[in-house]
Amino acid sequence: VPYLAVLGAAALLLGGFRGAAVTVPVVIPVIAAACFVLCPVFVDVSLFVPQLKTVTGWIPVTLYLNACDADGGAVWTLWGMAAGLGAAAAVRSRT
């Protein structure tokens, strides 16, 4: 549920931008591809490029995989990301 909340809040935030109908269909596949390259689904890229370890740790897919391993911190991080993105979308919709 927290992973879906992050995706929903990110969609609300992206949908609030002017011209989003043109850019979002282009941006979403790029973001999805980058997530699957950087998160440890097939290969952990941070083993080859240690500087990416911090980046890969904050990708929602990686947090979801860690949450499935019963990592409570990953669950709370996902909820925090969802709350932050949701708050940003709410502020963006008021302006």
N, C-alpha and C positions, 0 to 999 in steps of 0.2 A: 504494500500500500504506500509506503513512503516514496518508493521509486516512481510510482505512477503520479504521486502528488508533485514530485519535482518536475516530471515531464509536463504535467498539466499547467503548473505555474509558469514554466518556461514558455509554453505555448501562449498563455495569456499575455505574458510580457512581450513576446515577439509580435503578437497580433495587435498590440496597441500602437505600434509604430506606423506612421504614414508610409504608404508604399509597401507595406508588409505583404500584400497579396502577390506582389511581383517577386520579392526577394526571399520570402520564407520557403517556397518550393525549391529554391536553389540552395539555400543554406542548410536545410534539414539533412539532405543526403550527405553533404560534406561533413557535417558534425557527426552524423552516425558512423560514417566511414572512419573518421579520426578517432572516435571512441573505440571502435573495434580494433583499430591498429594499436592504440595506446593501452587499452585495458588487457589484463592477462587472460583473455578467453582462449586464444590459441597459443600464443607465445608471449612471455613477459619481456617486453621491449626494454624495460628498465635494467635487465641483466646485461644488455649490450650497451646501453647508453644510461649510465647511472644518474645523470642530471635529470632525466625524465621521471625519476622515482616520485618526486613531489607532485608532479603534474598527474601522473597515473593514479596516485592515491586519492585525488579529488574528483575524478570522473565518476558520474553517477552509476555507470555500469560496474565499475570496480567496487564502489561502495555497496551496491546491491549484492555482488558476489560475496563480499566480506560479511554482509548482514545474513546471507544464507548460511554462512559458517558460524552463526550465533555470536557475531561481534556486535555487542550492544552499542559501542561507540559509532559504528558505521550507520546504525539505524538512527541514532540521534543526529548525526551529521546530515543524513538525508532529510530528516524532518526539519532541521535548521535551514537547509538549502531551500526546501519547499516554502517555508515561512518567509525567508528573505526574498525569494523570487515572487511570491504572492504579494508581499507588501510593496515591492517595486512595481508590480503590475497594477496594484490598486492606486498607488501614487501617480503612475503614468496615465491611468484612465481619468483621473480628476483634472489633469492639466490639458 
